[in-house]
């Protein structure tokens, strides 16, 4: 599943959370975005919109908690991104 993609990369290659992901999107450094299905739409909507505008693929995952764990943090996160090199 999608979580494996995050577990198999180094921390340097991941943007975790809304702020880091938004910053990476502005700099055109994102290759793939993960959005947790249980996150509030008002929080994830701007990221989703940016991805659509920039033609960046989005993978919806089921849980903020599991997404956070896959990123190597102990709290949940609404969005994360794999960065391009």
N, C-alpha and C positions, 0 to 999 in steps of 0.2 A: 504494500500500500504506500501511499504518499509519505508517510512518516519515515520510511526507510531512506528516502532520498535525503532527508535532513540529517539523519543519524550518521550517514556515511561521509559527511563533509566536515571540514574544519570550521571552527567558529569564525574565522576570518571570512569565510565564504557565505555567511548567513547574516541577514539583517533581521533582528528580532523585535517585534512590536511595531506599533503604528508610527512612532517618530522615526525610527531607523529606516523602516521600509519606505516611508514618504520621502525621506531625504535621498535614499538610493534611487527612487523613481525619478525625482527631479534631476538627478545627475545621470540618468539613463544607464544605470549599472545593474539593472534587474533582469534576470532571465526567466524567472518563474516565481509566482506569488502563491502562498498558501493562506486561505481564509478559513477560520473556524466557523462552522455552521451555527454554533451556539453563542457566537459573539453578537452584540447589538448591531443592528443594521446601520444606525446613525454613526457608529464608529467606523465600520468597515466600508461604508458607501463611497467615501472619497478615494480610498485605495482602489476599490473595484472600478470606479470611473476612470481613474488614471490608467489602469491596466488596459481597459477597453480602448481608450484613446491612443495608447502607445502600442497596441497589439501585443501585449504581454500575456502569456497564458496564465490562467488561474486554476488552482486545484482547491476544491472545497474539501475540508477535513471535518470530521464529526465533533471534535472536542478541543476547547481551548486548553484544557489541562494536559491532554496528550500532545498537543502541538508544542506547548511549553517544554514538556519533558523531552520531546524529540529534538528541540533546539538546545537542550542542555541547561535549562533553567528550572527552578523548583516551583515557579508559579505559572499560571496559564498565560497564554498570549492569544490575541485575536488574529493577528496576521504575522507572517514571516515571509522572507524572500530569499531565494538563492541568487547570489550575486554573480554577474558575469566577470570574467577575468579580463 
